[in-house]
Amino acid sequence: MKCRLTYVHPLTSASSQVEFENEIVIGRSPGIEGFSLETDDVTISSRATILRCTPLGLQITNSSTYSEIEVFVEVGVRLVFPGESVVTIESCQILITGQQNRFRLEVEVLEFQSIPTVAISGTQRLIDEVRVAPERWPVAVALCASRFYPDRFGVQIMSANEISIFLKHRGLEVTPKAVNHKIQRLREDIEEKSAVPLNNREDLVEFLVRNKVVSRDDVNDLLYS
């Protein structure tokens, strides 16, 4: 994967650009190898954001200690809180807000070779030898719902509590604790059988959607069944 980062300073309008294929740290004082926002605003962390090229796409991590960052993609905006990450295969804008200024970064995806999509056979979706167990299937579909209907579910993945309520309205009793357990087991199962690292739920959803494990029709079936 290869990306290009473009930054225009909000005060001087000076423009800088850098291409990267691995990882880049962005912030007030990110170090010699990092990308500096050239600001003395102490509300901007020294290492505010980390961009990392992964097999699943561009991973954007909020490594600050102060506030959320905003990631603008085609379907809308995602709020990423400190310690959280999102993954995208699209070009995007990242907005880091401090007390004095707002710092906007443009990230263009130049090259990306996706994880090979495996064959799908039968009515039960397969990923190579990985089966989504029937008892985990409704949770897996609900987890991906926001990717197909962001206007209805929001651009963020539903929480365990939200998935539990969503499924209860469709006659399925699954506690938030059970939702978390099923997601964790599904993630571990896919990692073991496919050797694809899934670091968080964003990674899991990207894998399920990209490999057509969960489709829009599956979400519709759950919504209207």
C-alpha positions in Angstrom: 0.0 0.0 0.0 1.2 3.5 -0.8 -0.3 6.8 0.3 0.4 10.5 -0.1 -0.1 12.9 2.8 -0.7 16.6 2.0 -0.9 19.3 4.7 -1.6 23.1 4.3 -0.7 25.0 7.5 -3.8 26.9 8.7 -1.9 30.1 9.4 0.9 30.4 6.9 -0.8 28.4 4.1 2.6 26.7 3.5 2.0 23.3 1.8 4.0 20.1 2.5 3.6 16.7 1.1 5.1 13.2 1.8 4.5 9.7 0.5 4.6 6.7 2.8 4.3 2.9 2.5 4.6 1.9 6.1 3.9 4.2 9.1 4.0 7.9 9.8 3.5 9.7 13.1 1.8 13.1 13.0 1.7 15.7 15.7 3.1 18.8 17.4 6.5 17.2 18.0 6.5 13.7 16.4 10.3 13.2 16.3 12.8 13.2 13.4 10.9 10.5 11.4 7.5 12.0 12.0 5.4 14.7 10.3 5.2 17.9 12.3 2.1 20.1 12.2 4.4 23.0 13.0 2.4 24.4 15.9 3.1 25.4 19.5 -0.5 24.6 20.5 0.0 22.4 23.6 -3.5 20.9 23.2 -2.2 19.1 20.1 -0.3 16.0 21.3 3.3 15.5 20.3 2.1 12.3 18.6 -1.5 13.1 17.8 -2.2 10.6 15.0 -0.5 7.5 13.5 -1.1 6.5 9.9 -0.2 2.9 9.1 -0.4 1.0 5.8 -1.8 -2.5 6.5 -3.1 -5.5 4.4 -6.6 -4.3 5.2 -6.1 -0.7 4.2 -5.0 2.6 5.8 -5.2 2.4 9.6 -5.8 5.8 11.3 -5.1 5.8 15.0 -5.8 8.6 17.5 -2.7 8.5 19.6 -3.4 11.8 21.3 -4.3 12.4 25.0 -6.7 15.3 24.5 -9.6 14.8 22.1 -11.1 13.0 19.2 -10.1 13.4 15.6 -12.4 13.5 12.6 -11.9 11.3 9.6 -13.9 12.2 6.5 -14.6 9.5 4.0 -17.1 9.1 1.2 -19.9 7.9 3.4 -19.5 10.6 6.0 -17.4 11.4 9.0 -16.1 9.1 11.7 -15.1 10.4 15.2 -12.0 8.5 16.4 -11.4 8.9 20.2 -8.0 8.6 21.9 -6.7 5.1 21.7 -9.1 4.1 18.9 -8.4 3.2 15.3 -10.3 3.1 12.0 -9.3 1.4 8.7 -10.2 2.7 5.3 -9.3 1.8 1.7 -10.4 5.2 0.5 -8.7 8.5 0.2 -9.8 10.7 3.2 -9.4 13.9 5.1 -8.3 14.0 8.8 -9.1 16.9 11.0 -7.2 17.5 14.2 -8.6 20.2 16.4 -6.7 22.2 19.0 -7.5 25.1 21.2 -5.9 27.6 18.7 -6.5 26.0 15.2 -7.9 23.1 13.2 -5.4 21.1 11.3 -6.6 19.4 8.1 -4.7 16.6 6.4 -5.4 15.1 3.0 -4.5 11.4 2.6 -4.6 10.0 -0.9 -4.5 6.3 -1.4 -2.1 5.8 -4.4 -1.7 2.1 -4.5 -3.6 -0.7 -2.7 -3.7 -4.4 -3.3 -6.5 -5.8 -1.3 -6.5 -9.1 0.5 -7.4 -11.8 -2.0 -11.1 -12.5 -2.0 -11.8 -16.2 -1.6 -14.4 -18.2 -3.3 -17.9 -18.3 -1.9 -20.1 -21.3 -2.4 -23.5 -22.4 -1.2 -26.0 -20.3 0.8 -23.8 -20.2 3.9 -21.0 -17.7 3.3 -17.5 -19.2 3.5 -14.1 -17.6 3.9 -11.7 -20.3 2.7 -12.3 -22.9 5.5 -13.9 -20.4 7.9 -17.6 -20.7 8.5 -19.6 -18.1 10.3 -21.4 -20.3 12.8 -25.2 -19.9 12.7 -25.3 -18.7 16.2 -22.9 -15.9 15.4 -24.5 -15.0 12.0 -27.1 -12.4 13.2 -24.4 -10.6 15.2 -22.0 -10.6 12.3 -24.7 -9.1 10.0 -25.7 -6.4 12.6 -22.0 -5.6 13.0 -21.7 -4.7 9.3 -25.0 -2.9 9.0 -23.6 0.6 9.2 -21.3 -0.1 6.2 -24.4 -0.6 4.0 -26.8 1.9 5.6 -24.8 4.7 7.3 -27.8 7.1 7.1 -29.8 4.7 9.2 -27.2 3.2 11.6 -24.5 6.0 11.5 -21.0 5.7 10.2 -19.7 4.1 13.4 -20.0 0.3 14.0 -22.8 -0.4 16.4 -21.8 -1.1 20.0 -22.6 -4.4 21.7 -25.5 -2.8 23.5 -26.9 -1.4 20.3 -26.6 -4.7 18.5 -28.3 -6.4 21.5 -31.2 -3.9 21.2 -31.3 -4.2 17.4 -31.6 -8.0 17.5 -34.1 -7.9 20.3 -36.5 -5.9 18.1 -36.2 -8.7 15.6 -37.1 -11.4 18.1 -33.5 -12.5 19.0 -32.4 -12.4 22.6 -28.7 -11.8 22.8 -27.1 -9.9 25.7 -24.4 -7.3 25.2 -21.9 -9.7 26.9 -22.9 -12.5 24.5 -22.5 -10.1 21.5 -19.0 -9.3 22.6 -18.2 -13.0 23.0 -19.6 -13.9 19.6 -17.6 -11.1 17.9 -14.4 -12.1 19.6 -14.8 -15.8 18.7 -15.6 -14.9 15.1 -12.5 -12.7 14.9 -10.3 -15.3 16.4 -11.7 -18.0 14.1 -11.1 -15.9 10.9 -7.6 -15.0 12.1 -6.7 -18.7 12.7 -8.0 -20.0 9.5 -7.1 -17.2 7.1 -3.9 -15.9 8.7 -5.2 -12.4 8.3 -4.5 -10.1 11.3 -7.7 -8.5 12.6 -6.7 -6.0 15.2 -10.1 -4.6 16.0 -13.8 -4.6 15.0 -13.1 -2.2 12.2 -10.7 -4.8 10.7 -13.2 -7.6 11.1 -16.0 -5.6 9.4 -13.8 -4.6 6.5 -12.8 -8.3 6.0 -16.4 -9.5 6.2 -17.7 -6.8 3.7 -14.8 -6.9 1.3 -14.9 -10.7 1.0 -18.7 -10.6 0.6 -19.2 -12.7 3.8 -21.9 -10.2 4.7 -23.8 -8.4 1.9 -26.5 -5.7 1.7 -29.0 -8.5 1.0 -28.0 -10.2 4.3 -28.7 -6.9 6.2 -32.0 -6.5 4.4 -32.9 -10.1 5.4 -32.3 -9.3 9.0 -34.1 -6.0 8.8 -37.2 -7.2 7.1 -37.4 -10.9 8.2 
